[in-house]
């Protein structure tokens, strides 16, 4: 049996996507995580000011998700973050015991 670990991911979504576009991206990643892992918690922080401009944008929509998965999945999640239009930044960390 594969060993599972707890992970936390934060993504910043472009405000240019509009409200419906943002929700579509959030739902896309919820579904992806639920397909390959156990989604523990979703916390939408909402619109926040960025510390510095990213692609000439000063605000982004922040979403925090906690999940439990096998070690291979976070790399795939990161790959999908990078190729998804509208995701300005993302971070995935493995939570300690």
C-alpha positions in Angstrom: 0.0 0.0 0.0 1.3 3.4 -0.9 2.1 5.9 1.8 0.0 9.0 1.9 1.0 12.4 3.2 -0.8 15.7 3.9 -0.3 18.6 1.6 -1.3 22.2 1.5 -1.6 24.2 -1.7 -2.3 27.9 -2.3 -3.1 29.4 -5.7 -3.5 33.0 -6.8 -6.0 33.4 -9.7 -6.1 36.4 -12.0 -8.9 38.8 -11.3 -9.2 39.2 -15.1 -11.0 35.9 -15.2 -14.1 37.4 -13.8 -16.2 35.9 -11.0 -17.4 33.0 -13.1 -14.0 32.3 -14.5 -12.5 32.2 -11.0 -15.1 29.8 -9.8 -14.6 27.6 -12.8 -10.8 27.4 -12.0 -11.5 26.6 -8.3 -13.9 23.9 -9.3 -11.5 22.5 -11.9 -8.8 22.1 -9.2 -11.2 20.7 -6.6 -12.3 18.0 -9.0 -8.6 17.2 -10.0 -7.6 16.9 -6.3 -10.7 14.8 -5.5 -10.0 12.5 -8.4 -6.4 11.8 -7.3 -6.4 12.5 -3.6 -8.6 13.1 -0.5 -9.6 16.7 -0.4 -9.7 17.7 3.3 -10.4 21.4 3.3 -11.0 24.3 0.9 -10.6 27.9 2.2 -11.3 30.7 -0.3 -9.6 33.8 1.0 -11.0 35.9 -1.8 -9.6 39.0 -3.4 -6.4 40.3 -1.9 -3.8 42.8 -2.9 -0.6 41.3 -4.2 2.8 42.3 -2.6 4.1 43.1 -6.1 2.7 43.2 -9.6 2.4 39.9 -11.4 1.7 40.2 -15.2 0.8 43.9 -14.5 -1.9 42.9 -12.0 -2.1 44.2 -8.5 -4.8 41.9 -7.1 -5.5 38.2 -7.1 -8.0 35.7 -5.8 -6.5 33.4 -3.2 -7.6 29.8 -2.6 -6.1 27.4 0.0 -6.7 23.7 -0.2 -5.5 20.9 2.1 -5.4 17.3 0.8 -3.9 13.9 1.4 -2.3 12.0 -1.4 0.5 9.8 -2.5 3.9 11.4 -3.3 3.5 11.5 -7.1 0.3 13.6 -7.2 1.7 17.0 -6.1 4.1 17.1 -9.1 1.2 16.5 -11.5 -0.9 19.2 -9.7 2.0 21.6 -10.1 2.2 20.8 -13.8 -1.5 21.5 -14.3 -1.2 24.8 -12.3 1.6 25.9 -14.7 -0.4 25.3 -17.9 -3.7 26.7 -16.7 -4.5 30.2 -17.9 -5.6 32.4 -15.1 -3.4 30.9 -12.4 -0.8 33.6 -11.5 1.1 31.8 -8.8 0.8 28.5 -6.9 2.6 26.7 -4.1 2.4 23.2 -2.8 4.0 22.2 0.5 4.1 18.9 2.4 2.9 19.4 5.9 4.9 18.1 8.8 3.7 15.5 11.2 
